Amino acid sequence: MINPLKGLGELNELRKQAQQLQNTLKEISIIEEKGRAKVELTADMKIHSVKINDEEYSDLRDALNDAIEKAQKKAAQKMQEMGGLGNLLGGR
């Protein structure tokens, strides 16, 4: 007999793993300096600081974070239109 709830358990496990990964990425800090510019971000693609000549540019930081978030949403939408991650991995 096929257990229709088995898929829900697997989905729940995938969600847990995704959340664990997201939490891990938030803890990885990257600092990059080029010339007079310095950018600090975490591996979850959240920019925490943008400085030029040691002056903080919070408006630029906010604009970059908004642009990254919009790009991620558009990428997720395009993946769904293409059949989702399962289709890309040969799951369908």
C-alpha positions in Angstrom: 0.0 0.0 0.0 1.3 3.5 -0.9 1.5 5.9 2.0 0.3 9.3 0.8 1.8 11.0 3.8 5.3 9.9 3.0 5.7 12.8 0.6 4.8 15.2 3.3 7.5 13.9 5.6 10.1 14.2 2.8 8.9 17.7 2.1 9.1 18.7 5.7 12.7 17.3 5.9 13.7 19.3 2.8 12.3 22.4 4.5 14.3 21.7 7.6 17.4 21.2 5.6 16.8 24.5 3.7 16.3 26.4 6.9 19.5 24.9 8.4 21.4 26.0 5.3 19.9 29.5 5.4 21.0 29.8 9.1 24.5 28.6 8.2 24.8 31.1 5.4 23.8 34.0 7.7 26.8 33.2 9.8 29.3 33.4 7.0 30.7 36.9 6.8 32.6 38.2 3.7 34.5 41.5 3.7 35.8 42.7 0.3 37.9 45.8 -0.2 38.9 47.3 -3.5 40.7 50.7 -3.5 38.6 53.1 -1.4 35.5 50.8 -1.3 34.7 48.2 1.4 31.7 45.9 1.4 30.5 43.6 4.1 28.0 40.9 3.5 26.9 37.4 4.6 26.7 34.4 2.4 22.9 34.6 2.3 23.5 37.6 0.0 22.6 40.3 2.5 24.8 43.4 2.4 25.5 44.8 5.8 27.8 47.7 5.0 29.0 49.7 2.1 31.8 52.2 2.7 33.7 54.5 0.5 36.6 56.3 2.1 35.4 55.0 5.4 32.0 56.8 4.9 29.0 54.6 5.3 26.5 54.6 2.4 23.3 53.1 3.9 21.2 54.2 1.0 23.4 52.3 -1.5 23.4 49.3 0.8 19.6 49.4 1.0 19.2 49.8 -2.8 21.6 46.8 -3.4 19.7 44.6 -1.0 16.4 45.5 -2.6 17.8 44.8 -6.1 19.2 41.4 -4.9 15.9 40.5 -3.3 14.0 41.3 -6.5 16.4 39.4 -8.6 16.1 36.3 -6.4 12.3 36.5 -6.6 12.4 36.7 -10.4 14.8 33.8 -10.5 12.5 31.7 -8.3 9.5 32.6 -10.4 11.3 31.6 -13.6 12.3 28.3 -12.0 8.7 27.6 -11.1 7.6 28.4 -14.7 10.2 25.9 -15.9 8.8 23.2 -13.7 10.6 23.8 -10.5 13.8 22.4 -9.1 12.5 18.8 -9.3 12.2 19.2 -13.1 15.7 20.6 -13.3 17.1 17.6 -11.4 15.2 15.1 -13.6 12.5 14.5 -11.0 9.6 14.8 -13.4 
